[in-house]
Structures are given as C-alpha cells and as structure tokens.
C-alpha cells in the first residue's frame, strides 16, 4: 500500500520539510507526495483525484487555507485535509474543523502527533 499525499504550501522550504517528515514516518508504508504551491493549482488537483491525505497551509498569497476548505466544501469534493500552520490558535482550529478539515497541527509537525492523527483519521 502506498499512501498518496498532496502537500499544499506556498513555501518551498515548508514543502521540503513536510515531505521529509512524511517520508520518515511512512517509510515502511511507502508514500507518494505531490505538491501545490498555490491554492488554485491545489483545487485543480483536488478535482482530478482523491488523495489519501491533503496537507494545507493557511497563509498563501492567492487564497487562504480557509478559502480552500470552503471551496472544497462548496464543490462537495471529499478530501481528508490536515491543516499545518506555524501559527497555532484555538480559534483557527475550531474554524478549520468546522470547514471540514480532519486535523490541525503545528508546522513543522511532531512526528508522533502526526502518526496518531493519521491513525485516528483512518489514513493509516
Ligand atoms: Mg504560507
């Protein structure tokens, strides 16, 4: 079984860290990671295929992560989205969960916390 992830983040450095994190924790499972550097591209990819997991940045220049979640919800596109943000706030967590995200973690993510979340959400 190979897990397919879409990593949405405008920062190339962040995407590199996120990819490395997933490769470390999923090395036994196998993982394919696609990337989107902006929301428009991300929404296009989310239309095309169902990923096992989508990670989403909140702060991006073209559309925020909140807008991406709203667009997915409005278009009834089902993806398991975990929001990864450097700026952890309880209100933001509440908001993204209401918009349909399955998780919310600080970036760079703690590997143990990510594994727990992947199990909880049925990705693993
Ligand atoms: Mg960003």
Boltz pocket constraint, residues with backbone or C-beta under 6 A from the ligand:
constraints:
  - pocket:
      binder: B
      contacts: [[A, 9], [A, 10], [A, 11], [A, 57], [A, 58], [A, 59], [A, 60]]
      max_distance: 6.0
